[in-house]
Amino acid sequence: MANESQKDFNAMLHDSKDMPKFQTVTDPKTIRKYGGSRMYFAPPIAYDGVMKRIPHGKVITVGSIREYFARKNGADFTEPITAGIFVSIAAWASWQRPEQDTPYWRTLKANGELNPKYPGGVEAQKAKLEAEGHTILTKGRSNLRYYVRNYEKALFSLDGSKPSEGGVIDGTP
């Protein structure tokens, strides 16, 4: 996002954009990729609500949130582009409020990667996660990327099921 200081993210957070809604996808490639044709769109405030549930010392990925919304609403998948945008809106809205009550830094990208689009970038998210006991790894030489080490062990389950973002031993691709 650009010009964050000039935007009212709390207004954006409460603009439902006619969501929630469903859409039927007909593109065969998309259907194969996501395992079905019924796509769900969650409103921005729903992402904020989920992000508020993540306790100290735990993390979640945007993908896990999307899977949760799909399961909860009988969809095959939740639309990925708006999910990323709405998670960022929730982060910036929290940052703009006098009292920060959404622990957005606990919401990671795929494979436990930190999100450079959050307020303060990866350095601020890194500091907050380290303060909660997480170890942050860097990967790359010129284009550094940051990951929570062993993030799978700290994944929070929204509905009591086992989080599905595992499979990588140290939390990096």
N, CA and C atoms as a LAMMPS dump frame, in Angstrom:
ITEM: TIMESTEP
0
ITEM: NUMBER OF ATOMS
519
ITEM: BOX BOUNDS ff ff ff
-5.0000000000000000e+02 5.0000000000000000e+02
-5.0000000000000000e+02 5.0000000000000000e+02
-5.0000000000000000e+02 5.0000000000000000e+02
ITEM: ATOMS id mol type element x y z
1 1 1 N 0.84 -1.171 0
2 1 2 C 0 0 0
3 1 3 C 0.89 1.241 0
4 2 1 N 0.35 2.294 -0.49
5 2 2 C 1.11 3.538 -0.545
6 2 3 C 0.346 4.641 0.191
7 3 1 N 1.063 5.63 0.679
8 3 2 C 0.481 6.784 1.367
9 3 3 C -0.356 6.38 2.583
10 4 1 N 0.159 5.437 3.369
11 4 2 C -0.585 4.942 4.519
12 4 3 C -0.99 6.048 5.489
13 5 1 N -0.141 7.059 5.642
14 5 2 C -0.443 8.125 6.597
15 5 3 C -1.631 8.978 6.176
16 6 1 N -2.032 8.887 4.926
17 6 2 C -3.143 9.698 4.423
18 6 3 C -4.454 8.922 4.326
19 7 1 N -4.44 7.664 4.729
20 7 2 C -5.632 6.83 4.593
21 7 3 C -6.265 6.561 5.951
22 8 1 N -7.575 6.401 5.939
23 8 2 C -8.307 6.031 7.145
24 8 3 C -8.585 4.532 7.078
25 9 1 N -7.676 3.748 7.639
26 9 2 C -7.803 2.296 7.557
27 9 3 C -8.935 1.757 8.401
28 10 1 N -9.317 2.476 9.462
29 10 2 C -10.455 2.015 10.253
30 10 3 C -11.758 2.15 9.471
31 11 1 N -11.864 3.172 8.637
32 11 2 C -13.037 3.286 7.76
33 11 3 C -13.032 2.145 6.743
34 12 1 N -11.858 1.849 6.179
35 12 2 C -11.75 0.736 5.22
36 12 3 C -12.11 -0.594 5.886
37 13 1 N -11.69 -0.76 7.139
38 13 2 C -11.942 -1.994 7.877
39 13 3 C -13.436 -2.24 8.04
40 14 1 N -14.191 -1.175 8.192
41 14 2 C -15.635 -1.301 8.414
42 14 3 C -16.465 -1.175 7.138
43 15 1 N -15.821 -1.067 6.003
44 15 2 C -16.521 -1.037 4.708
45 15 3 C -16.618 -2.469 4.201
46 16 1 N -17.798 -3.042 4.252
47 16 2 C -17.976 -4.463 3.938
48 16 3 C -17.838 -4.789 2.452
49 17 1 N -17.918 -3.794 1.584
50 17 2 C -17.796 -4.034 0.136
51 17 3 C -18.783 -5.101 -0.349
52 18 1 N -19.996 -5.097 0.208
53 18 2 C -21.021 -6.084 -0.134
54 18 3 C -20.586 -7.511 0.171
55 19 1 N -19.744 -7.676 1.164
56 19 2 C -19.303 -9.003 1.582
57 19 3 C -19.902 -9.287 2.95
58 20 1 N -20.054 -10.535 3.31
59 20 2 C -19.538 -11.719 2.634
60 20 3 C -20.352 -12.059 1.392
61 21 1 N -19.654 -12.732 0.486
62 21 2 C -20.33 -13.182 -0.726
63 21 3 C -19.589 -14.389 -1.297
64 22 1 N -20.269 -15.061 -2.207
65 22 2 C -19.707 -16.225 -2.887
66 22 3 C -19.643 -15.939 -4.373
67 23 1 N -18.728 -16.596 -5.021
68 23 2 C -18.63 -16.514 -6.476
69 23 3 C -18.284 -17.904 -6.995
70 24 1 N -18.873 -18.263 -8.114
71 24 2 C -18.544 -19.532 -8.746
72 24 3 C -17.462 -19.298 -9.786
73 25 1 N -16.387 -20.013 -9.639
74 25 2 C -15.244 -19.901 -10.539
75 25 3 C -15.401 -20.934 -11.646
76 26 1 N -15.139 -20.545 -12.891
77 26 2 C -15.27 -21.49 -14.005
78 26 3 C -13.943 -21.823 -14.677
79 27 1 N -12.888 -21.103 -14.329
80 27 2 C -11.581 -21.345 -14.928
81 27 3 C -11.017 -22.686 -14.431
82 28 1 N -10.779 -23.641 -15.332
83 28 2 C -10.29 -24.96 -14.909
84 28 3 C -8.977 -24.917 -14.132
85 29 1 N -8.079 -24.032 -14.511
86 29 2 C -6.796 -23.919 -13.813
87 29 3 C -6.999 -23.482 -12.362
88 30 1 N -7.876 -22.507 -12.15
89 30 2 C -8.174 -22.027 -10.802
90 30 3 C -8.863 -23.116 -9.99
91 31 1 N -9.796 -23.823 -10.599
92 31 2 C -10.507 -24.908 -9.911
93 31 3 C -9.523 -25.986 -9.471
94 32 1 N -8.575 -26.348 -10.344
95 32 2 C -7.558 -27.333 -9.98
96 32 3 C -6.67 -26.815 -8.852
97 33 1 N -6.253 -25.581 -8.951
98 33 2 C -5.339 -24.999 -7.965
99 33 3 C -5.953 -24.963 -6.572
100 34 1 N -7.23 -24.585 -6.479
101 34 2 C -7.867 -24.405 -5.186
102 34 3 C -8.81 -25.532 -4.787
103 35 1 N -8.97 -26.519 -5.631
104 35 2 C -9.756 -27.686 -5.268
105 35 3 C -11.258 -27.515 -5.341
106 36 1 N -11.722 -26.602 -6.146
107 36 2 C -13.157 -26.432 -6.292
108 36 3 C -13.505 -25.108 -6.913
109 37 1 N -14.808 -24.908 -7.124
110 37 2 C -15.269 -23.717 -7.842
111 37 3 C -16 -22.705 -6.967
112 38 1 N -16.274 -23.064 -5.724
113 38 2 C -17.031 -22.161 -4.841
114 38 3 C -16.06 -21.302 -4.028
115 39 1 N -15.955 -20.021 -4.413
116 39 2 C -15.017 -19.093 -3.793
117 39 3 C -15.756 -18.148 -2.852
118 40 1 N -15.19 -17.964 -1.672
119 40 2 C -15.776 -17.108 -0.636
120 40 3 C -14.976 -15.822 -0.508
121 41 1 N -15.678 -14.723 -0.294
122 41 2 C -15.073 -13.426 -0.019
123 41 3 C -15.503 -13.002 1.383
124 42 1 N -14.545 -12.879 2.285
125 42 2 C -14.838 -12.415 3.643
126 42 3 C -14.614 -10.91 3.704
127 43 1 N -15.419 -10.192 4.487
128 43 2 C -15.226 -8.74 4.616
129 43 3 C -13.974 -8.432 5.447
130 44 1 N -13.447 -7.231 5.32
131 44 2 C -12.234 -6.872 6.059
132 44 3 C -12.347 -7.061 7.576
133 45 1 N -13.48 -6.7 8.14
134 45 2 C -13.655 -6.791 9.591
135 45 3 C -13.554 -8.236 10.084
136 46 1 N -13.888 -9.198 9.227
137 46 2 C -13.787 -10.607 9.62
138 46 3 C -12.326 -11.004 9.836
139 47 1 N -11.435 -10.487 9.006
140 47 2 C -10.009 -10.776 9.182
141 47 3 C -9.518 -10.178 10.493
142 48 1 N -9.938 -8.956 10.792
143 48 2 C -9.562 -8.306 12.039
144 48 3 C -10.04 -9.133 13.231
145 49 1 N -11.253 -9.632 13.158
146 49 2 C -11.803 -10.445 14.245
147 49 3 C -10.99 -11.703 14.486
148 50 1 N -10.575 -12.363 13.423
149 50 2 C -9.766 -13.569 13.56
150 50 3 C -8.383 -13.218 14.109
151 51 1 N -7.79 -12.158 13.599
152 51 2 C -6.447 -11.769 14.039
153 51 3 C -6.424 -11.41 15.522
154 52 1 N -7.523 -10.901 16.049
155 52 2 C -7.61 -10.563 17.473
156 52 3 C -7.612 -11.806 18.356
157 53 1 N -7.941 -12.955 17.804
158 53 2 C -8.033 -14.197 18.574
159 53 3 C -6.692 -14.874 18.804
160 54 1 N -5.647 -14.45 18.111
161 54 2 C -4.367 -15.137 18.2
162 54 3 C -3.675 -14.731 19.5
163 55 1 N -3.435 -15.691 20.4
164 55 2 C -2.858 -15.347 21.7
165 55 3 C -1.347 -15.093 21.648
166 56 1 N -0.861 -14.469 22.694
167 56 2 C 0.569 -14.195 22.876
168 56 3 C 1.362 -15.497 22.681
169 57 1 N 2.432 -15.426 21.904
170 57 2 C 3.291 -16.59 21.678
171 57 3 C 2.842 -17.498 20.553
172 58 1 N 1.678 -17.253 20.001
173 58 2 C 1.157 -18.058 18.892
174 58 3 C 1.181 -17.234 17.614
175 59 1 N 1.098 -17.909 16.482
176 59 2 C 1.04 -17.251 15.18
177 59 3 C 0.005 -17.95 14.32
178 60 1 N -0.326 -17.308 13.217
179 60 2 C -1.223 -17.897 12.223
180 60 3 C -0.759 -17.385 10.866
181 61 1 N -1.122 -18.086 9.815
182 61 2 C -0.797 -17.611 8.476
183 61 3 C -2.074 -17.125 7.799
184 62 1 N -1.904 -16.271 6.816
185 62 2 C -3.048 -15.803 6.035
186 62 3 C -3.745 -17.013 5.407
187 63 1 N -2.966 -17.976 4.954
188 63 2 C -3.542 -19.2 4.36
189 63 3 C -4.423 -19.956 5.334
190 64 1 N -4.011 -20.04 6.599
191 64 2 C -4.836 -20.708 7.61
192 64 3 C -6.141 -19.968 7.843
193 65 1 N -6.081 -18.647 7.829
194 65 2 C -7.302 -17.851 7.984
195 65 3 C -8.229 -18.1 6.799
196 66 1 N -7.671 -18.116 5.603
197 66 2 C -8.485 -18.376 4.415
198 66 3 C -9.135 -19.76 4.485
199 67 1 N -8.38 -20.771 4.9
200 67 2 C -8.928 -22.124 5.027
201 67 3 C -10.058 -22.155 6.051
202 68 1 N -9.873 -21.465 7.15
203 68 2 C -10.896 -21.396 8.192
204 68 3 C -12.19 -20.782 7.648
205 69 1 N -12.078 -19.653 6.956
206 69 2 C -13.27 -19.017 6.394
207 69 3 C -13.968 -19.937 5.385
208 70 1 N -13.203 -20.627 4.562
209 70 2 C -13.806 -21.534 3.582
210 70 3 C -14.566 -22.656 4.295
211 71 1 N -13.923 -23.304 5.279
212 71 2 C -14.589 -24.379 6.033
213 71 3 C -15.848 -23.865 6.712
214 72 1 N -15.727 -22.742 7.383
215 72 2 C -16.833 -22.176 8.163
216 72 3 C -18.026 -21.8 7.286
217 73 1 N -17.763 -21.45 6.033
218 73 2 C -18.83 -20.953 5.16
219 73 3 C -19.185 -21.887 4.015
220 74 1 N -18.695 -23.106 4.043
221 74 2 C -19.058 -24.094 3.028
222 74 3 C -18.531 -23.782 1.641
223 75 1 N -17.376 -23.153 1.584
224 75 2 C -16.765 -22.821 0.289
225 75 3 C -15.575 -23.749 0.036
226 76 1 N -15.15 -23.81 -1.204
227 76 2 C -13.963 -24.585 -1.54
228 76 3 C -12.694 -23.833 -1.165
229 77 1 N -12.741 -22.505 -1.255
230 77 2 C -11.598 -21.677 -0.891
231 77 3 C -12.042 -20.236 -0.699
232 78 1 N -11.18 -19.469 -0.03
233 78 2 C -11.415 -18.04 0.175
234 78 3 C -10.501 -17.278 -0.768
235 79 1 N -11.014 -16.258 -1.389
236 79 2 C -10.273 -15.494 -2.395
237 79 3 C -8.958 -14.963 -1.817
238 80 1 N -7.819 -15.283 -2.444
239 80 2 C -6.523 -14.955 -1.856
240 80 3 C -6.078 -13.496 -1.958
241 81 1 N -6.417 -12.803 -3.016
242 81 2 C -5.938 -11.422 -3.187
243 81 3 C -6.56 -10.499 -2.143
244 82 1 N -7.885 -10.551 -2.015
245 82 2 C -8.522 -9.694 -1.015
246 82 3 C -8.093 -10.094 0.39
247 83 1 N -7.82 -11.366 0.612
248 83 2 C -7.362 -11.805 1.942
249 83 3 C -6.092 -11.057 2.336
250 84 1 N -5.126 -11.013 1.45
251 84 2 C -3.878 -10.304 1.737
252 84 3 C -4.092 -8.818 1.962
253 85 1 N -4.935 -8.232 1.146
254 85 2 C -5.23 -6.804 1.28
255 85 3 C -5.939 -6.527 2.608
256 86 1 N -6.915 -7.355 2.954
257 86 2 C -7.699 -7.115 4.162
258 86 3 C -6.89 -7.359 5.442
259 87 1 N -5.942 -8.289 5.402
260 87 2 C -5.052 -8.488 6.544
261 87 3 C -4.198 -7.236 6.746
262 88 1 N -3.706 -6.663 5.651
263 88 2 C -2.925 -5.425 5.748
264 88 3 C -3.775 -4.266 6.257
265 89 1 N -5.007 -4.186 5.796
266 89 2 C -5.912 -3.132 6.278
267 89 3 C -6.131 -3.276 7.785
268 90 1 N -6.343 -4.506 8.245
269 90 2 C -6.531 -4.74 9.685
270 90 3 C -5.293 -4.311 10.474
271 91 1 N -4.119 -4.599 9.939
272 91 2 C -2.875 -4.212 10.609
273 91 3 C -2.76 -2.698 10.712
274 92 1 N -2.972 -2.016 9.614
275 92 2 C -2.85 -0.549 9.608
276 92 3 C -3.952 0.109 10.43
277 93 1 N -5.154 -0.457 10.411
278 93 2 C -6.243 0.092 11.223
279 93 3 C -5.893 -0.002 12.704
280 94 1 N -5.346 -1.126 13.103
281 94 2 C -4.933 -1.292 14.491
282 94 3 C -3.846 -0.285 14.855
283 95 1 N -2.912 -0.115 13.978
284 95 2 C -1.8 0.82 14.201
285 95 3 C -2.309 2.26 14.342
286 96 1 N -3.374 2.609 13.599
287 96 2 C -3.915 3.977 13.642
288 96 3 C -4.753 4.247 14.896
289 97 1 N -5.249 3.209 15.536
290 97 2 C -6.067 3.411 16.732
291 97 3 C -5.18 3.798 17.914
292 98 1 N -5.722 4.606 18.828
293 98 2 C -4.929 4.992 20.006
294 98 3 C -4.482 3.78 20.829
295 99 1 N -5.346 2.802 20.948
296 99 2 C -5.001 1.576 21.661
297 99 3 C -4.949 0.444 20.647
298 100 1 N -3.794 -0.132 20.51
299 100 2 C -3.598 -1.193 19.519
300 100 3 C -4.178 -2.484 20.072
301 101 1 N -5.282 -2.928 19.525
302 101 2 C -5.912 -4.117 20.081
303 101 3 C -5.989 -5.291 19.111
304 102 1 N -5.356 -5.19 17.976
305 102 2 C -5.27 -6.324 17.051
306 102 3 C -3.796 -6.693 16.923
307 103 1 N -3.392 -7.857 17.438
308 103 2 C -1.982 -8.25 17.364
309 103 3 C -1.62 -8.755 15.965
310 104 1 N -1.636 -7.848 15.01
311 104 2 C -1.438 -8.19 13.603
312 104 3 C -0.09 -8.842 13.332
313 105 1 N 0.923 -8.545 14.13
314 105 2 C 2.256 -9.089 13.906
315 105 3 C 2.288 -10.608 14.035
316 106 1 N 1.256 -11.19 14.631
317 106 2 C 1.175 -12.647 14.772
318 106 3 C 0.632 -13.323 13.521
319 107 1 N 0.181 -12.549 12.55
320 107 2 C -0.319 -13.1 11.288
321 107 3 C 0.797 -13.047 10.265
322 108 1 N 1.192 -14.229 9.798
323 108 2 C 2.326 -14.375 8.889
324 108 3 C 1.87 -14.707 7.481
325 109 1 N 2.765 -14.523 6.558
326 109 2 C 2.542 -14.968 5.188
327 109 3 C 2.816 -16.477 5.133
328 110 1 N 2.748 -17.063 3.953
329 110 2 C 2.992 -18.5 3.778
330 110 3 C 4.388 -18.873 4.271
331 111 1 N 4.506 -20.079 4.767
332 111 2 C 5.777 -20.633 5.241
333 111 3 C 6.373 -19.857 6.407
334 112 1 N 5.556 -19.097 7.115
335 112 2 C 6.035 -18.383 8.29
336 112 3 C 6.772 -17.099 7.986
337 113 1 N 6.59 -16.553 6.778
338 113 2 C 7.304 -15.341 6.384
339 113 3 C 6.67 -14.1 7
340 114 1 N 7.518 -13.16 7.409
341 114 2 C 7.051 -11.881 7.931
342 114 3 C 6.536 -11.019 6.786
343 115 1 N 5.658 -10.077 7.117
344 115 2 C 4.986 -9.279 6.108
345 115 3 C 5.564 -7.861 6.04
346 116 1 N 6.273 -7.525 4.972
347 116 2 C 6.872 -6.19 4.865
348 116 3 C 5.857 -5.064 4.698
349 117 1 N 4.587 -5.402 4.465
350 117 2 C 3.56 -4.379 4.27
351 117 3 C 2.898 -3.937 5.574
352 118 1 N 3.288 -4.531 6.684
353 118 2 C 2.74 -4.124 7.97
354 118 3 C 3.385 -2.812 8.429
355 119 1 N 2.735 -2.104 9.356
356 119 2 C 3.325 -0.872 9.886
357 119 3 C 4.732 -1.128 10.437
358 120 1 N 5.688 -0.324 10.007
359 120 2 C 7.066 -0.488 10.458
360 120 3 C 7.84 -1.551 9.711
361 121 1 N 7.183 -2.232 8.771
362 121 2 C 7.851 -3.258 7.971
363 121 3 C 8.268 -4.468 8.791
364 122 1 N 9.142 -5.28 8.206
365 122 2 C 9.543 -6.52 8.863
366 122 3 C 10.329 -6.269 10.146
367 123 1 N 11.036 -5.15 10.242
368 123 2 C 11.809 -4.874 11.463
369 123 3 C 10.885 -4.726 12.668
370 124 1 N 9.777 -4.028 12.507
371 124 2 C 8.831 -3.854 13.611
372 124 3 C 8.149 -5.183 13.95
373 125 1 N 7.754 -5.941 12.923
374 125 2 C 7.124 -7.234 13.169
375 125 3 C 8.113 -8.184 13.833
376 126 1 N 9.344 -8.163 13.378
377 126 2 C 10.408 -8.997 13.941
378 126 3 C 10.584 -8.694 15.43
379 127 1 N 10.653 -7.432 15.79
380 127 2 C 10.831 -7.044 17.191
381 127 3 C 9.672 -7.535 18.054
382 128 1 N 8.452 -7.387 17.569
383 128 2 C 7.286 -7.815 18.336
384 128 3 C 7.264 -9.337 18.504
385 129 1 N 7.593 -10.071 17.439
386 129 2 C 7.6 -11.536 17.52
387 129 3 C 8.718 -12.032 18.431
388 130 1 N 9.891 -11.417 18.345
389 130 2 C 10.993 -11.806 19.227
390 130 3 C 10.652 -11.531 20.683
391 131 1 N 9.929 -10.448 20.943
392 131 2 C 9.504 -10.129 22.307
393 131 3 C 8.557 -11.195 22.856
394 132 1 N 7.901 -11.94 21.971
395 132 2 C 6.991 -13.009 22.389
396 132 3 C 7.68 -14.373 22.385
397 133 1 N 8.992 -14.383 22.147
398 133 2 C 9.753 -15.631 22.25
399 133 3 C 10.064 -16.336 20.947
400 134 1 N 9.708 -15.76 19.826
401 134 2 C 9.989 -16.395 18.534
402 134 3 C 11.397 -16.044 18.064
403 135 1 N 11.985 -16.953 17.306
404 135 2 C 13.284 -16.713 16.681
405 135 3 C 13.037 -16.412 15.211
406 136 1 N 13.668 -15.366 14.707
407 136 2 C 13.48 -14.956 13.317
408 136 3 C 14.734 -15.305 12.524
409 137 1 N 14.53 -15.939 11.376
410 137 2 C 15.612 -16.294 10.458
411 137 3 C 15.565 -15.382 9.247
412 138 1 N 16.715 -15.126 8.667
413 138 2 C 16.757 -14.381 7.404
414 138 3 C 17.238 -15.312 6.32
415 139 1 N 16.711 -15.127 5.145
416 139 2 C 17.106 -15.894 3.964
417 139 3 C 17.365 -14.925 2.829
418 140 1 N 18.336 -15.254 2.013
419 140 2 C 18.659 -14.415 0.859
420 140 3 C 19.906 -13.6 1.109
421 141 1 N 20.433 -13.052 0.035
422 141 2 C 21.644 -12.228 0.137
423 141 3 C 21.348 -10.767 -0.134
424 142 1 N 20.725 -10.495 -1.255
425 142 2 C 20.42 -9.102 -1.568
426 142 3 C 18.962 -8.769 -1.268
427 143 1 N 18.086 -9.729 -1.447
428 143 2 C 16.659 -9.544 -1.178
429 143 3 C 16.313 -10.354 0.074
430 144 1 N 16.615 -9.793 1.24
431 144 2 C 16.394 -10.513 2.489
432 144 3 C 14.917 -10.749 2.745
433 145 1 N 14.638 -11.966 3.198
434 145 2 C 13.286 -12.321 3.618
435 145 3 C 13.395 -12.886 5.02
436 146 1 N 12.386 -12.631 5.823
437 146 2 C 12.421 -13.001 7.232
438 146 3 C 11.334 -14.032 7.519
439 147 1 N 11.667 -15.022 8.347
440 147 2 C 10.76 -16.12 8.663
441 147 3 C 10.807 -16.416 10.157
442 148 1 N 9.683 -16.875 10.703
443 148 2 C 9.653 -17.357 12.071
444 148 3 C 10.158 -18.798 12.046
445 149 1 N 11.222 -19.043 12.8
446 149 2 C 11.797 -20.393 12.866
447 149 3 C 10.802 -21.326 13.549
448 150 1 N 10.612 -22.49 12.959
449 150 2 C 9.699 -23.506 13.495
450 150 3 C 8.301 -22.945 13.773
451 151 1 N 7.831 -22.103 12.877
452 151 2 C 6.525 -21.457 13.082
453 151 3 C 5.408 -22.467 13.224
454 152 1 N 5.579 -23.646 12.618
455 152 2 C 4.526 -24.675 12.676
456 152 3 C 4.198 -25.059 14.115
457 153 1 N 5.204 -25.039 14.971
458 153 2 C 5.007 -25.411 16.372
459 153 3 C 4.205 -24.359 17.131
460 154 1 N 4.158 -23.149 16.617
461 154 2 C 3.446 -22.064 17.287
462 154 3 C 2.123 -21.717 16.606
463 155 1 N 1.726 -22.49 15.581
464 155 2 C 0.484 -22.172 14.867
465 155 3 C -0.726 -22.319 15.784
466 156 1 N -1.601 -21.354 15.693
467 156 2 C -2.838 -21.348 16.452
468 156 3 C -3.952 -21.916 15.588
469 157 1 N -4.75 -22.81 16.154
470 157 2 C -5.881 -23.375 15.438
471 157 3 C -7.143 -22.599 15.778
472 158 1 N -7.82 -22.121 14.756
473 158 2 C -9.022 -21.316 14.951
474 158 3 C -10.239 -22.135 15.339
475 159 1 N -10.268 -23.385 14.939
476 159 2 C -11.465 -24.177 15.19
477 159 3 C -11.172 -25.524 15.854
478 160 1 N -10.012 -25.65 16.452
479 160 2 C -9.678 -26.882 17.146
480 160 3 C -9.055 -27.947 16.266
481 161 1 N -9.083 -27.741 14.947
482 161 2 C -8.445 -28.71 14.06
483 161 3 C -6.95 -28.449 14.021
484 162 1 N -6.211 -29.415 13.549
485 162 2 C -4.763 -29.24 13.451
486 162 3 C -4.456 -28.247 12.332
487 163 1 N -3.664 -27.21 12.622
488 163 2 C -3.29 -26.269 11.562
489 163 3 C -2.584 -27.011 10.434
490 164 1 N -2.818 -26.575 9.196
491 164 2 C -2.326 -27.322 8.035
492 164 3 C -1.157 -26.666 7.335
493 165 1 N -0.516 -25.7 7.924
494 165 2 C 0.582 -25.007 7.26
495 165 3 C 1.938 -25.615 7.618
496 166 1 N 2.004 -26.893 7.872
497 166 2 C 3.247 -27.535 8.262
498 166 3 C 4.018 -28.107 7.096
499 167 1 N 4.954 -28.966 7.416
500 167 2 C 5.688 -29.656 6.382
501 167 3 C 7.109 -29.178 6.176
502 168 1 N 7.464 -28.041 6.682
503 168 2 C 8.817 -27.523 6.534
504 168 3 C 9.445 -27.499 7.922
505 169 1 N 10.591 -28.108 8.076
506 169 2 C 11.178 -28.298 9.393
507 169 3 C 11.511 -26.997 10.104
508 170 1 N 12.189 -26.08 9.462
509 170 2 C 12.584 -24.857 10.16
510 170 3 C 11.743 -23.644 9.794
511 171 1 N 10.616 -23.864 9.101
512 171 2 C 9.709 -22.779 8.797
513 171 3 C 10.12 -21.936 7.614
514 172 1 N 11.086 -22.393 6.839
515 172 2 C 11.508 -21.654 5.643
516 172 3 C 11.359 -22.536 4.43
517 173 1 N 11.158 -21.916 3.267
518 173 2 C 10.959 -22.706 2.052
519 173 3 C 12.246 -23.368 1.603
